[in-house]
Amino acid sequence: MTDARPDAVKPPYRALIVEDDPAIRRLVEKILTRLKIEIDLAADGRTAIEKLRTQRYSVLILDLMVPELDGFEIIEFLKKENVSVPVAVVSAVSQQALTKLDLDVVKLVISKPFDVDEFTKAILALCAEGEAPS
């Protein structure tokens, strides 16, 4: 069982948050900072892909409806380029749209609005499964 205390994740875990809504981005950033997870931010898909090309991440927190390239295109990039990172989709899209997700890449789907405690436990579990970036 994963310990959900803020000190449960040991650095150097690093997350990429891909979210265009500033309020949600700040909330996720605050949660991850409390967990001592290093953070990179991207407000659009192009920026996310640039960061994914140059940095390794322990977890990718991905909104599907971001500008430039959407989350589905980012997931396709990960698969095509064989980028290994656990993906947590955090989105308000319909259940029908979620059925199109590649479950080989996406490890977790969280619907907006989300419960902060459940989100925290889920992200801790993904970090524990993945590797710390080198």
N, C-alpha and C positions, 0 to 999 in steps of 0.2 A: 504494500500500500504506500502511496506517495505521501510524504509529509508536506502539508500545505503551509507550513510556516514560511515567512518571508526569507529566512536564512537557509531554506531547504535547497535552493539552487546555488551551486557554487560557480563563481566566475571561472573561466571566461565564456559564459554563454552569451550569445549575441542573437538578437532578433531583428528582422526587417519588418516594419509595420507599413503596409501599403493601404492607405486610407485617405480619401480626399475630404472627408468631413472633419474640420478642425476640432470640434468638440469630442468626437469619438477618438480621433488620433491622440488628443491630450489625455483622455481617460485611459486608453491602452498604454500610453507612454508612462503615465503615473503608476499604473499597476505593475508594469515591468520594472520600473525603476525601484519600486518598493521590494521587488524580488531580486534586486541586484543583477538584473540581466542588462547587458549593454544593448543599446538601441540605435538603429538607423531608421530614418523615415523617408517615405516616398509618397507624394500626393498624387502621382499618376503612374501609369504602366511603363512608360519609357524610362523614367527615372528608376523604377524598380528593377527593370532588366539591366540597366547600366550597373546598378549596385550588385545585382546577382552575378554579373560577369566578373566583378573585381573583388568580391568579398564572400567568404563562407559564413553561413548562418546556422545556428542551432534550430531555429524555427522561423517560418515565414507566416505572418499574420496578414491575411489577404482579404480585402473587400473586393467583391466581384465587379462592382459598378464604379470603376475609376476611369478618369479621362485618359486620352492618348491610346493606350492599349488596355483592354479590360482584363479582369482577373482570369477569364477563360483563356485569353491569349497568353497571359503570364504562365499559366499552368501548362499550356502547350509548349512554350519555350523551355520550361523546366524538363519536360519529357523529351523533347527533341534534342536538347543539349546535354541530356543526362546529368542534370544538376540535382544532387541528392540533398533535399532539405524537407523536413516534415512541414506540411502546409496545414494551417488552421484557417479555414474560410470563415470570416465573420461578415455576414451579409443579411440584407433584408429582402433579397430576391425571392421569388415564388418557389414553392416546393417543386414545381414542374421544371424550372430552370436548374435547380439543384440536382435533378436526376441526370443532367448532362455532365456532371463533374467526373473527372477521371480519378477513381478511388485508389488507383495505384500511386497517385501523387498526393491527393488530399487525404489527410489522416483524421481530420476533425471538421465538423460543420457546426457553427454556432450562429443562431439567428439573432438579429437585432430586433428589439433591445435585448441585451443579455444580462444575466445575473453575474455580478462581479465575483462572487465567491466561486461559482461554477466555472467561470472563465479562468480564474486564477488556478484552480486545481487542474483544469484541462491543459493549460500552458505548461505548468510544472511537470505534468505527466509527459508531454511531448518533449520537453527539454531532457528529461530523464531517459527517454528512449533514444534520442539523437545523440550526436557527438558534439563536444565543444569544438568550435572552429580552431584550426591551428594557425 
